[in-house]
Amino acid sequence: MSPSPFAYLRIGLVVPRYGHSAVDRNRLKRRMREIVRCELLGTVRAEDLVIWARPPAYDASFIDLQLALRRLRDRIAEQSNPSTGS
């Protein structure tokens, strides 16, 4: 994550093949984009963020992906506001 020159969050999704078909990759990208749209946009300060899908993401349910991205959102929020940390 790095500061964005823009006034909004920019997110890049990287979904490597890991031996999966284009259909599988596109499905995973669509699922991740929807979760990012609902969970991250508007809740995280203006940053440039790249999310790299790991091989287990292909087999994860929508709920599992959603929980993983919520944890990411929470970690970003903790880094943004260190006074609430330990």
C-alpha positions in Angstrom: 0.0 0.0 0.0 1.3 3.5 -0.8 -0.2 7.0 -0.7 -2.3 7.8 -3.8 -1.8 11.0 -5.8 -5.6 11.0 -6.1 -8.3 11.8 -3.5 -9.7 8.3 -3.5 -8.7 4.7 -3.0 -7.3 2.9 -6.1 -7.2 -0.9 -6.0 -5.5 -3.3 -8.4 -6.4 -7.0 -8.4 -3.9 -9.6 -9.4 -5.3 -13.0 -10.1 -2.5 -15.3 -11.4 -3.4 -18.5 -13.3 -2.1 -21.0 -10.8 -3.1 -23.7 -13.4 -6.8 -22.5 -13.6 -8.8 -21.6 -16.7 -9.7 -18.1 -17.8 -13.3 -18.8 -16.7 -12.0 -19.6 -13.1 -9.8 -16.5 -13.1 -12.6 -14.2 -14.3 -15.1 -15.6 -11.8 -12.6 -15.0 -9.0 -11.9 -11.4 -10.2 -15.7 -10.7 -10.4 -16.2 -12.0 -6.9 -13.2 -10.0 -5.5 -14.3 -6.8 -7.3 -17.8 -7.0 -5.8 -16.4 -7.6 -2.3 -13.9 -4.7 -2.7 -16.8 -2.5 -3.9 -18.9 -3.3 -0.9 -16.3 -3.6 1.8 -13.4 -1.3 1.0 -14.5 1.6 -1.1 -15.4 4.6 1.0 -14.0 3.0 4.2 -10.2 3.3 3.5 -8.3 6.5 3.0 -6.8 7.5 -0.3 -4.2 4.9 -1.0 -3.0 2.7 -3.9 -3.6 -0.9 -2.9 -2.8 -4.1 -4.8 -4.5 -7.3 -3.8 -2.8 -10.5 -5.0 -5.0 -13.6 -5.0 -3.4 -16.7 -3.6 -4.1 -20.2 -4.9 -6.6 -21.1 -2.1 -8.8 -18.1 -3.2 -10.0 -20.2 -6.2 -11.6 -22.8 -3.9 -12.8 -20.3 -1.3 -16.5 -19.5 -0.9 -17.8 -16.0 -1.4 -18.2 -15.6 2.4 -14.6 -16.8 3.0 -13.3 -14.2 0.5 -15.5 -11.6 2.1 -14.1 -12.4 5.5 -10.5 -12.3 4.2 -11.0 -8.8 2.7 -12.7 -7.6 5.8 -9.6 -8.6 7.8 -7.5 -6.7 5.2 -9.7 -3.7 5.7 -9.3 -3.9 9.4 -5.5 -4.2 9.1 -5.4 -1.1 6.8 -7.5 0.8 9.3 -5.2 -0.1 12.2 -2.2 1.1 10.1 -4.0 4.3 9.3 -4.7 5.0 13.0 -1.8 3.7 15.1 -3.2 5.4 18.2 -5.8 2.6 18.5 -3.2 -0.2 18.3 -1.5 -1.9 21.2 
